[in-house]
Amino acid sequence: MPCFSADPAGTKVAVRVVPRASRTKIDGLLDGALKIRLAAPPVDGAANAAARDFLAEAAGLRRSEVVLLSGEKSRNKTFLLRGLPPEQARQKLLG
């Protein structure tokens, strides 16, 4: 699966999460996924919430427009960025 793929509702983004990092940041691409280092621990959904919040801020979306589709208990996750085409998502998240 490519990192950014089109969906009727927006863009699906494959994400590889690295929790308990020193700071939250995008760390490029890794094996076809957007690698995100999170300061949050992987406890009680904290890393999922931090990843959603970070993606929303980085993409210029509201929190409600970023939805976790799969990978709730995995480091490999898929998020939906509602209303954002794949090329805009790539540009906003990777620069």
N, CA, C and O atoms as CSV, one atom per row, in Angstrom:
chain,resi,resn,atom,element,x,y,z
A,1,MET,N,N,0.854,-1.193,0.000
A,1,MET,CA,C,0.000,0.000,0.000
A,1,MET,C,C,0.889,1.242,0.000
A,1,MET,O,O,1.776,1.369,0.844
A,2,PRO,N,N,0.660,2.149,-0.931
A,2,PRO,CA,C,1.442,3.387,-0.913
A,2,PRO,C,C,1.099,4.211,0.332
A,2,PRO,O,O,0.030,4.053,0.923
A,3,CYS,N,N,1.994,5.062,0.703
A,3,CYS,CA,C,1.803,5.885,1.894
A,3,CYS,C,C,0.530,6.722,1.817
A,3,CYS,O,O,-0.227,6.794,2.785
A,4,PHE,N,N,0.295,7.353,0.673
A,4,PHE,CA,C,-0.889,8.188,0.477
A,4,PHE,C,C,-1.744,7.562,-0.622
A,4,PHE,O,O,-1.270,7.384,-1.744
A,5,SER,N,N,-2.988,7.229,-0.316
A,5,SER,CA,C,-3.866,6.656,-1.338
A,5,SER,C,C,-5.217,7.365,-1.316
A,5,SER,O,O,-5.709,7.782,-0.267
A,6,ALA,N,N,-5.793,7.487,-2.499
A,6,ALA,CA,C,-7.072,8.178,-2.634
A,6,ALA,C,C,-8.201,7.359,-2.029
A,6,ALA,O,O,-8.199,6.129,-2.084
A,7,ASP,N,N,-9.151,8.057,-1.459
A,7,ASP,CA,C,-10.359,7.474,-0.891
A,7,ASP,C,C,-11.495,8.433,-1.261
A,7,ASP,O,O,-11.263,9.638,-1.363
A,8,PRO,N,N,-12.710,7.930,-1.463
A,8,PRO,CA,C,-13.807,8.842,-1.799
A,8,PRO,C,C,-13.993,9.980,-0.788
A,8,PRO,O,O,-14.479,11.055,-1.140
A,9,ALA,N,N,-13.605,9.736,0.464
A,9,ALA,CA,C,-13.772,10.754,1.503
A,9,ALA,C,C,-12.546,11.643,1.680
A,9,ALA,O,O,-12.607,12.640,2.400
A,10,GLY,N,N,-11.430,11.296,1.031
A,10,GLY,CA,C,-10.216,12.091,1.209
A,10,GLY,C,C,-8.980,11.288,0.872
A,10,GLY,O,O,-8.835,10.805,-0.251
A,11,THR,N,N,-8.076,11.139,1.849
A,11,THR,CA,C,-6.822,10.414,1.651
A,11,THR,C,C,-6.587,9.448,2.798
A,11,THR,O,O,-6.742,9.800,3.967
A,12,LYS,N,N,-6.210,8.216,2.446
A,12,LYS,CA,C,-5.768,7.250,3.448
A,12,LYS,C,C,-4.258,7.385,3.560
A,12,LYS,O,O,-3.553,7.439,2.552
A,13,VAL,N,N,-3.768,7.439,4.793
A,13,VAL,CA,C,-2.339,7.574,5.039
A,13,VAL,C,C,-1.866,6.395,5.877
A,13,VAL,O,O,-2.367,6.159,6.976
A,14,ALA,N,N,-0.892,5.655,5.343
A,14,ALA,CA,C,-0.263,4.577,6.105
A,14,ALA,C,C,0.785,5.211,7.006
A,14,ALA,O,O,1.622,5.988,6.545
A,15,VAL,N,N,0.735,4.878,8.290
A,15,VAL,CA,C,1.614,5.503,9.282
A,15,VAL,C,C,2.314,4.429,10.099
A,15,VAL,O,O,1.700,3.439,10.495
A,16,ARG,N,N,3.599,4.631,10.349
A,16,ARG,CA,C,4.374,3.791,11.267
A,16,ARG,C,C,4.694,4.676,12.463
A,16,ARG,O,O,5.396,5.679,12.327
A,17,VAL,N,N,4.179,4.308,13.638
A,17,VAL,CA,C,4.322,5.115,14.840
A,17,VAL,C,C,5.468,4.587,15.708
A,17,VAL,O,O,5.601,3.382,15.918
A,18,VAL,N,N,6.279,5.504,16.200
A,18,VAL,CA,C,7.340,5.179,17.153
A,18,VAL,C,C,7.029,5.950,18.430
A,18,VAL,O,O,7.335,7.140,18.520
A,19,PRO,N,N,6.415,5.279,19.436
A,19,PRO,CA,C,6.053,5.979,20.673
A,19,PRO,C,C,7.262,6.218,21.582
A,19,PRO,O,O,8.340,5.656,21.387
A,20,ARG,N,N,7.038,7.068,22.576
A,20,ARG,CA,C,8.042,7.407,23.596
A,20,ARG,C,C,9.313,8.013,23.007
A,20,ARG,O,O,10.415,7.745,23.484
A,21,ALA,N,N,9.154,8.823,21.977
A,21,ALA,CA,C,10.298,9.538,21.398
A,21,ALA,C,C,10.552,10.795,22.229
A,21,ALA,O,O,9.722,11.174,23.056
A,22,SER,N,N,11.679,11.428,22.014
A,22,SER,CA,C,11.991,12.630,22.775
A,22,SER,C,C,11.071,13.785,22.405
A,22,SER,O,O,10.794,14.652,23.234
A,23,ARG,N,N,10.587,13.800,21.137
A,23,ARG,CA,C,9.629,14.818,20.717
A,23,ARG,C,C,8.791,14.266,19.560
A,23,ARG,O,O,9.182,13.303,18.901
A,24,THR,N,N,7.656,14.880,19.331
A,24,THR,CA,C,6.755,14.448,18.273
A,24,THR,C,C,7.151,15.124,16.964
A,24,THR,O,O,7.257,16.348,16.893
A,25,LYS,N,N,7.371,14.299,15.914
A,25,LYS,CA,C,7.761,14.847,14.621
A,25,LYS,C,C,7.583,13.792,13.539
A,25,LYS,O,O,7.526,12.595,13.824
A,26,ILE,N,N,7.497,14.249,12.293
A,26,ILE,CA,C,7.491,13.361,11.145
A,26,ILE,C,C,8.944,13.061,10.808
A,26,ILE,O,O,9.774,13.965,10.708
A,27,ASP,N,N,9.236,11.776,10.635
A,27,ASP,CA,C,10.610,11.352,10.406
A,27,ASP,C,C,10.764,10.696,9.031
A,27,ASP,O,O,11.512,9.729,8.883
A,28,GLY,N,N,10.054,11.225,8.024
A,28,GLY,CA,C,10.191,10.732,6.655
A,28,GLY,C,C,9.321,9.524,6.360
A,28,GLY,O,O,8.283,9.317,6.988
A,29,LEU,N,N,9.763,8.729,5.389
A,29,LEU,CA,C,9.040,7.535,4.977
A,29,LEU,C,C,9.832,6.297,5.366
A,29,LEU,O,O,11.063,6.303,5.350
A,30,LEU,N,N,9.110,5.229,5.718
A,30,LEU,CA,C,9.736,3.957,6.077
A,30,LEU,C,C,8.870,2.838,5.539
A,30,LEU,O,O,7.725,2.681,5.963
A,31,ASP,N,N,9.403,2.056,4.607
A,31,ASP,CA,C,8.689,0.908,4.038
A,31,ASP,C,C,7.281,1.258,3.568
A,31,ASP,O,O,6.331,0.528,3.850
A,32,GLY,N,N,7.146,2.362,2.861
A,32,GLY,CA,C,5.856,2.751,2.306
A,32,GLY,C,C,4.889,3.353,3.300
A,32,GLY,O,O,3.689,3.415,3.034
A,33,ALA,N,N,5.391,3.799,4.446
A,33,ALA,CA,C,4.543,4.424,5.460
A,33,ALA,C,C,5.193,5.708,5.953
A,33,ALA,O,O,6.415,5.849,5.932
A,34,LEU,N,N,4.364,6.635,6.392
A,34,LEU,CA,C,4.834,7.875,6.988
A,34,LEU,C,C,5.286,7.560,8.412
A,34,LEU,O,O,4.484,7.111,9.231
A,35,LYS,N,N,6.559,7.792,8.714
A,35,LYS,CA,C,7.090,7.483,10.045
A,35,LYS,C,C,6.902,8.694,10.951
A,35,LYS,O,O,7.389,9.785,10.657
A,36,ILE,N,N,6.188,8.487,12.057
A,36,ILE,CA,C,5.939,9.562,13.014
A,36,ILE,C,C,6.475,9.150,14.375
A,36,ILE,O,O,6.095,8.113,14.918
A,37,ARG,N,N,7.352,9.964,14.911
A,37,ARG,CA,C,7.845,9.758,16.276
A,37,ARG,C,C,6.906,10.527,17.204
A,37,ARG,O,O,6.617,11.702,16.981
A,38,LEU,N,N,6.436,9.846,18.247
A,38,LEU,CA,C,5.496,10.447,19.194
A,38,LEU,C,C,6.091,10.490,20.589
A,38,LEU,O,O,6.705,9.523,21.039
A,39,ALA,N,N,5.910,11.599,21.264
A,39,ALA,CA,C,6.361,11.700,22.647
A,39,ALA,C,C,5.448,10.899,23.574
A,39,ALA,O,O,5.854,10.535,24.678
A,40,ALA,N,N,4.238,10.626,23.143
A,40,ALA,CA,C,3.251,9.917,23.973
A,40,ALA,C,C,3.595,8.433,24.094
A,40,ALA,O,O,4.152,7.842,23.169
A,41,PRO,N,N,3.259,7.833,25.240
A,41,PRO,CA,C,3.466,6.386,25.411
A,41,PRO,C,C,2.314,5.606,24.784
A,41,PRO,O,O,1.227,6.150,24.592
A,42,PRO,N,N,2.550,4.321,24.462
A,42,PRO,CA,C,1.488,3.502,23.868
A,42,PRO,C,C,0.575,2.907,24.940
A,42,PRO,O,O,0.408,1.690,25.010
A,43,VAL,N,N,-0.009,3.757,25.765
A,43,VAL,CA,C,-0.831,3.302,26.879
A,43,VAL,C,C,-2.218,3.940,26.799
A,43,VAL,O,O,-2.342,5.151,26.617
A,44,ASP,N,N,-3.246,3.127,26.934
A,44,ASP,CA,C,-4.640,3.602,26.976
A,44,ASP,C,C,-5.004,4.515,25.804
A,44,ASP,O,O,-5.760,5.471,25.976
A,45,GLY,N,N,-4.474,4.226,24.622
A,45,GLY,CA,C,-4.831,5.002,23.447
A,45,GLY,C,C,-4.151,6.358,23.341
A,45,GLY,O,O,-4.486,7.146,22.456
A,46,ALA,N,N,-3.204,6.645,24.225
A,46,ALA,CA,C,-2.539,7.955,24.216
A,46,ALA,C,C,-1.767,8.176,22.917
A,46,ALA,O,O,-1.785,9.278,22.369
A,47,ALA,N,N,-1.097,7.150,22.424
A,47,ALA,CA,C,-0.332,7.295,21.184
A,47,ALA,C,C,-1.269,7.496,19.991
A,47,ALA,O,O,-0.961,8.278,19.092
A,48,ASN,N,N,-2.399,6.804,19.974
A,48,ASN,CA,C,-3.367,6.985,18.885
A,48,ASN,C,C,-3.909,8.410,18.871
A,48,ASN,O,O,-4.002,9.035,17.814
A,49,ALA,N,N,-4.264,8.916,20.039
A,49,ALA,CA,C,-4.788,10.279,20.140
A,49,ALA,C,C,-3.720,11.296,19.748
A,49,ALA,O,O,-4.012,12.271,19.056
A,50,ALA,N,N,-2.482,11.069,20.189
A,50,ALA,CA,C,-1.392,11.984,19.852
A,50,ALA,C,C,-1.115,11.975,18.351
A,50,ALA,O,O,-0.867,13.023,17.755
A,51,ALA,N,N,-1.158,10.791,17.744
A,51,ALA,CA,C,-0.932,10.693,16.298
A,51,ALA,C,C,-2.045,11.408,15.538
A,51,ALA,O,O,-1.775,12.138,14.585
A,52,ARG,N,N,-3.292,11.201,15.954
A,52,ARG,CA,C,-4.423,11.865,15.297
A,52,ARG,C,C,-4.299,13.377,15.426
A,52,ARG,O,O,-4.452,14.096,14.439
A,53,ASP,N,N,-4.026,13.859,16.618
A,53,ASP,CA,C,-3.895,15.295,16.854
A,53,ASP,C,C,-2.746,15.898,16.038
A,53,ASP,O,O,-2.878,16.978,15.461
A,54,PHE,N,N,-1.623,15.183,16.001
A,54,PHE,CA,C,-0.463,15.672,15.273
A,54,PHE,C,C,-0.739,15.717,13.773
A,54,PHE,O,O,-0.403,16.702,13.114
A,55,LEU,N,N,-1.343,14.668,13.227
A,55,LEU,CA,C,-1.681,14.657,11.799
A,55,LEU,C,C,-2.660,15.772,11.453
A,55,LEU,O,O,-2.525,16.426,10.419
A,56,ALA,N,N,-3.647,15.988,12.323
A,56,ALA,CA,C,-4.623,17.049,12.083
A,56,ALA,C,C,-3.936,18.407,12.022
A,56,ALA,O,O,-4.201,19.200,11.118
A,57,GLU,N,N,-3.066,18.673,12.969
A,57,GLU,CA,C,-2.371,19.961,13.001
A,57,GLU,C,C,-1.446,20.120,11.791
A,57,GLU,O,O,-1.420,21.176,11.160
A,58,ALA,N,N,-0.696,19.077,11.475
A,58,ALA,CA,C,0.247,19.147,10.359
A,58,ALA,C,C,-0.461,19.308,9.014
A,58,ALA,O,O,0.062,19.964,8.113
A,59,ALA,N,N,-1.647,18.713,8.875
A,59,ALA,CA,C,-2.388,18.781,7.618
A,59,ALA,C,C,-3.344,19.965,7.559
A,59,ALA,O,O,-3.966,20.202,6.523
A,60,GLY,N,N,-3.470,20.708,8.649
A,60,GLY,CA,C,-4.375,21.848,8.676
A,60,GLY,C,C,-5.835,21.449,8.737
A,60,GLY,O,O,-6.699,22.133,8.188
A,61,LEU,N,N,-6.110,20.331,9.411
A,61,LEU,CA,C,-7.481,19.829,9.539
A,61,LEU,C,C,-7.942,19.889,10.988
A,61,LEU,O,O,-7.136,20.038,11.906
A,62,ARG,N,N,-9.259,19.771,11.178
A,62,ARG,CA,C,-9.795,19.636,12.538
A,62,ARG,C,C,-9.564,18.202,12.999
A,62,ARG,O,O,-9.440,17.295,12.176
A,63,ARG,N,N,-9.507,18.001,14.292
A,63,ARG,CA,C,-9.317,16.649,14.842
A,63,ARG,C,C,-10.386,15.688,14.346
A,63,ARG,O,O,-10.102,14.515,14.102
A,64,SER,N,N,-11.605,16.173,14.197
A,64,SER,CA,C,-12.709,15.313,13.764
A,64,SER,C,C,-12.561,14.874,12.307
A,64,SER,O,O,-13.244,13.946,11.875
A,65,GLU,N,N,-11.689,15.520,11.551
A,65,GLU,CA,C,-11.480,15.176,10.146
A,65,GLU,C,C,-10.373,14.142,9.951
A,65,GLU,O,O,-10.087,13.742,8.822
A,66,VAL,N,N,-9.753,13.712,11.044
A,66,VAL,CA,C,-8.723,12.673,10.993
A,66,VAL,C,C,-9.253,11.467,11.758
A,66,VAL,O,O,-9.539,11.552,12.953
A,67,VAL,N,N,-9.380,10.345,11.055
A,67,VAL,CA,C,-10.003,9.150,11.626
A,67,VAL,C,C,-9.028,7.978,11.556
A,67,VAL,O,O,-8.423,7.730,10.513
A,68,LEU,N,N,-8.876,7.259,12.665
A,68,LEU,CA,C,-8.070,6.047,12.692
A,68,LEU,C,C,-8.901,4.919,12.090
A,68,LEU,O,O,-9.929,4.539,12.651
A,69,LEU,N,N,-8.465,4.385,10.955
A,69,LEU,CA,C,-9.199,3.319,10.277
A,69,LEU,C,C,-8.763,1.931,10.740
A,69,LEU,O,O,-9.596,1.038,10.900
A,70,SER,N,N,-7.463,1.750,10.954
A,70,SER,CA,C,-6.964,0.443,11.374
A,70,SER,C,C,-5.661,0.598,12.141
A,70,SER,O,O,-4.974,1.614,12.025
A,71,GLY,N,N,-5.328,-0.429,12.930
A,71,GLY,CA,C,-4.073,-0.436,13.672
A,71,GLY,C,C,-4.160,0.138,15.063
A,71,GLY,O,O,-3.177,0.671,15.578
A,72,GLU,N,N,-5.323,0.039,15.679
A,72,GLU,CA,C,-5.495,0.629,17.013
A,72,GLU,C,C,-4.453,0.137,18.020
A,72,GLU,O,O,-4.002,0.905,18.869
A,73,LYS,N,N,-4.072,-1.129,17.929
A,73,LYS,CA,C,-3.103,-1.686,18.879
A,73,LYS,C,C,-1.789,-2.068,18.212
A,73,LYS,O,O,-1.051,-2.914,18.717
A,74,SER,N,N,-1.502,-1.446,17.084
A,74,SER,CA,C,-0.296,-1.754,16.317
A,74,SER,C,C,0.492,-0.474,16.060
A,74,SER,O,O,-0.046,0.630,16.145
A,75,ARG,N,N,1.757,-0.637,15.750
A,75,ARG,CA,C,2.559,0.523,15.354
A,75,ARG,C,C,2.244,0.942,13.929
A,75,ARG,O,O,2.463,2.092,13.548
A,76,ASN,N,N,1.728,0.002,13.141
A,76,ASN,CA,C,1.320,0.291,11.763
A,76,ASN,C,C,-0.155,0.661,11.763
A,76,ASN,O,O,-1.006,-0.142,12.146
A,77,LYS,N,N,-0.449,1.874,11.333
A,77,LYS,CA,C,-1.810,2.388,11.396
A,77,LYS,C,C,-2.208,2.973,10.041
A,77,LYS,O,O,-1.356,3.312,9.218
A,78,THR,N,N,-3.505,3.081,9.831
A,78,THR,CA,C,-4.024,3.771,8.663
A,78,THR,C,C,-4.999,4.832,9.135
A,78,THR,O,O,-5.956,4.542,9.852
A,79,PHE,N,N,-4.745,6.060,8.726
A,79,PHE,CA,C,-5.614,7.183,9.065
A,79,PHE,C,C,-6.289,7.690,7.809
A,79,PHE,O,O,-5.730,7.609,6.716
A,80,LEU,N,N,-7.496,8.215,7.968
A,80,LEU,CA,C,-8.211,8.881,6.886
A,80,LEU,C,C,-8.184,10.372,7.162
A,80,LEU,O,O,-8.587,10.827,8.232
A,81,LEU,N,N,-7.699,11.133,6.176
A,81,LEU,CA,C,-7.717,12.594,6.255
A,81,LEU,C,C,-8.891,13.039,5.391
A,81,LEU,O,O,-8.786,13.056,4.165
A,82,ARG,N,N,-9.989,13.393,6.010
A,82,ARG,CA,C,-11.215,13.723,5.282
A,82,ARG,C,C,-11.099,15.040,4.526
A,82,ARG,O,O,-10.633,16.049,5.054
A,83,GLY,N,N,-11.536,14.995,3.276
A,83,GLY,CA,C,-11.606,16.209,2.469
A,83,GLY,C,C,-10.285,16.706,1.924
A,83,GLY,O,O,-10.222,17.803,1.369
A,84,LEU,N,N,-9.221,15.918,2.070
A,84,LEU,CA,C,-7.897,16.347,1.607
A,84,LEU,C,C,-7.414,15.384,0.526
A,84,LEU,O,O,-7.236,14.198,0.802
A,85,PRO,N,N,-7.197,15.867,-0.699
A,85,PRO,CA,C,-6.712,14.996,-1.777
A,85,PRO,C,C,-5.297,14.486,-1.473
A,85,PRO,O,O,-4.558,15.134,-0.731
A,86,PRO,N,N,-4.911,13.327,-2.038
A,86,PRO,CA,C,-3.597,12.739,-1.742
A,86,PRO,C,C,-2.413,13.662,-2.005
A,86,PRO,O,O,-1.481,13.699,-1.202
A,87,GLU,N,N,-2.425,14.403,-3.101
A,87,GLU,CA,C,-1.276,15.261,-3.404
A,87,GLU,C,C,-1.142,16.393,-2.378
A,87,GLU,O,O,-0.029,16.752,-1.994
A,88,GLN,N,N,-2.265,16.952,-1.938
A,88,GLN,CA,C,-2.208,17.992,-0.892
A,88,GLN,C,C,-1.754,17.400,0.429
A,88,GLN,O,O,-0.986,18.030,1.156
A,89,ALA,N,N,-2.214,16.204,0.748
A,89,ALA,CA,C,-1.784,15.544,1.987
A,89,ALA,C,C,-0.286,15.325,1.977
A,89,ALA,O,O,0.397,15.613,2.960
A,90,ARG,N,N,0.229,14.813,0.865
A,90,ARG,CA,C,1.678,14.579,0.741
A,90,ARG,C,C,2.443,15.885,0.918
A,90,ARG,O,O,3.442,15.938,1.636
A,91,GLN,N,N,1.968,16.932,0.263
A,91,GLN,CA,C,2.659,18.220,0.330
A,91,GLN,C,C,2.647,18.782,1.751
A,91,GLN,O,O,3.667,19.285,2.222
A,92,LYS,N,N,1.519,18.704,2.432
A,92,LYS,CA,C,1.423,19.267,3.780
A,92,LYS,C,C,2.227,18.472,4.799
A,92,LYS,O,O,2.812,19.051,5.714
A,93,LEU,N,N,2.263,17.145,4.650
A,93,LEU,CA,C,2.918,16.319,5.647
A,93,LEU,C,C,4.415,16.120,5.377
A,93,LEU,O,O,5.196,15.951,6.314
A,94,LEU,N,N,4.810,16.139,4.119
A,94,LEU,CA,C,6.215,15.925,3.799
A,94,LEU,C,C,6.944,17.157,3.286
A,94,LEU,O,O,8.164,17.147,3.121
A,95,GLY,N,N,6.184,18.216,3.034
A,95,GLY,CA,C,6.797,19.467,2.614
A,95,GLY,C,C,7.103,19.606,1.211
A,95,GLY,O,O,7.622,20.640,0.791
